[in-house]
Amino acid sequence: MSDLKTELAAALPRLHKAVFSQPTEGAEYAKATVRPLRLKDRALFQLEAIRDNKAFHFNLDESGLLALADETLIGRYRQVLLTDDGGARQFVLRRDGSYRKSGASAVPLPGGGPAAAHDREKRRLLAEGENIPALVDLGVFTEDLHIVKAKYDKYRQIDRFLRLIDDAFASVEPGPLTVLDFGCGKSYLTFILYYYFAVRRGFDVEMIGYDLKPDVVERCNAIAGKYGYEKLRFLVADVSKDRLYDKDFDLLVTLHACDTATDYALDFALRHHAKYIFSVPCCQHEINASIRRGGDLDLLLGHGILKERSSALLTDAIRAAVLEDMGYEVDLLEFIDFAHSPKNLMIRAVKKNPPRGKKIPLCRALAGRYGFTQTLLELCAAYEPDRG
Ligand SMILES: C[S@@+](CC[C@H](N)C(=O)[O-])C[C@H]1O[C@@H](n2cnc3c(N)ncnc32)[C@H](O)[C@@H]1O
């Protein structure tokens, strides 16, 4: 057993990652990274190997990983970085094929020392320093895997989104899963979610991101191609009127899809029986533009800032009410603290019950009285449940 294999074997129970870089001529891949993986309650390891700018993934148990490392990795990469609960250790290949532990070893991890397994899982979701493909291409991480300062708020948003998704899916057995992202834009979230479901969790995930902008769609498709993400694609579409995915799907995500684009997304999810909805709305202008005085709530309409905020809250209250009437269990969560983004509310909905139809009529009465329009409230007339 080589020294490095012994070190690797000892690190596995508390492993964060092992990175094999700077390939020699005998190496099959440009780079290989090993991370722990939870799959159907089995503790496995995932080897991600990069060749010709494509990522290949192999899920292995401990002995399979050690055998593969011995045959194809150890001695073929000039540099190896092992990171576990105790910190990071660097190994450099000697001419005789053995490894020397480099001087700059034992870099303690932030909050280092043994951590509870649960905390480790949480920290791994989107940890700075972890080589998550696409985050560098998207400009969120620098080449040496630090967060780009200007992207810190975006990083916090997608990490938080991912944690909420992980809370909902941690106990879901991996299987086929279709995910649609409406108004995906530069698609930071879309890529991370694809990575989470397909690579980390082993779901057979098909994912589509829709956006109006052809240039961002083209770029996102190029990045998906680069990593061999065959079931992740991006399409140019106006979600308010274009023909979209024509089958039922499982999970809708929206992150700051502008104004009523969120309503069209929610409507699409309702029509296509999506079980899970995670939606962070933004710029809820519609009610603010149409609401007028009509009764007890007039006090909220006398000042521009109050009117704007009340209209935004009313918009999301109506969206939640429609989802509840359609049989979803709905939570409205603070998505990110106000200091980081004023667009900080998430609608999280999981389909649990049959439609029941109690709140939509109340919303309609309110809309009539105050003269406002709300797109989801109008769209849901096509499938709104009986009031009985
Ligand atoms: C604020 S950006 C958010 C992008 C991304 N979800 C994120 O959080 O980084 C809103 C995106 O929604 C897209 N969008 C707005 N209305 C749309 C519509 N009707 N159909 C498709 N995309 C739309 C815009 O082009 C834009 O890229």
PDBQT file of the ligand as one rigid body, heavy atoms in Angstrom, charges set to zero:
ROOT
HETATM    1  C1  LIG A 401     -33.828  39.227 -12.428  1.00  0.00    +0.000 C 
HETATM    2  S1  LIG A 401     -33.488  38.040 -13.637  1.00  0.00    +0.000 S 
HETATM    3  C2  LIG A 401     -33.235  36.612 -12.662  1.00  0.00    +0.000 C 
HETATM    4  C3  LIG A 401     -32.419  35.558 -13.350  1.00  0.00    +0.000 C 
HETATM    5  C4  LIG A 401     -32.074  34.331 -12.531  1.00  0.00    +0.000 C 
HETATM    6  N1  LIG A 401     -33.252  33.555 -12.193  1.00  0.00    +0.000 N 
HETATM    7  C5  LIG A 401     -31.294  34.695 -11.317  1.00  0.00    +0.000 C 
HETATM    8  O1  LIG A 401     -31.862  34.747 -10.232  1.00  0.00    +0.000 OA
HETATM    9  O2  LIG A 401     -30.101  34.975 -11.439  1.00  0.00    +0.000 OA
HETATM   10  C6  LIG A 401     -35.064  37.779 -14.369  1.00  0.00    +0.000 C 
HETATM   11  C7  LIG A 401     -35.008  36.971 -15.642  1.00  0.00    +0.000 C 
HETATM   12  O3  LIG A 401     -36.349  36.663 -16.039  1.00  0.00    +0.000 OA
HETATM   13  C8  LIG A 401     -36.395  36.726 -17.450  1.00  0.00    +0.000 C 
HETATM   14  N2  LIG A 401     -37.793  36.932 -17.852  1.00  0.00    +0.000 N 
HETATM   15  C9  LIG A 401     -38.601  37.970 -17.535  1.00  0.00    +0.000 A 
HETATM   16  N3  LIG A 401     -39.815  37.839 -18.113  1.00  0.00    +0.000 NA
HETATM   17  C10 LIG A 401     -39.775  36.672 -18.784  1.00  0.00    +0.000 A 
HETATM   18  C11 LIG A 401     -40.723  35.979 -19.594  1.00  0.00    +0.000 A 
HETATM   19  N4  LIG A 401     -41.939  36.469 -19.814  1.00  0.00    +0.000 N 
HETATM   20  N5  LIG A 401     -40.342  34.804 -20.153  1.00  0.00    +0.000 NA
HETATM   21  C12 LIG A 401     -39.088  34.310 -19.939  1.00  0.00    +0.000 A 
HETATM   22  N6  LIG A 401     -38.165  34.916 -19.186  1.00  0.00    +0.000 NA
HETATM   23  C13 LIG A 401     -38.490  36.081 -18.611  1.00  0.00    +0.000 A 
HETATM   24  C14 LIG A 401     -35.482  37.874 -17.801  1.00  0.00    +0.000 C 
HETATM   25  O4  LIG A 401     -35.028  37.811 -19.135  1.00  0.00    +0.000 OA
HETATM   26  C15 LIG A 401     -34.365  37.725 -16.778  1.00  0.00    +0.000 C 
HETATM   27  O5  LIG A 401     -33.280  36.984 -17.286  1.00  0.00    +0.000 OA
ENDROOT
TORSDOF 0
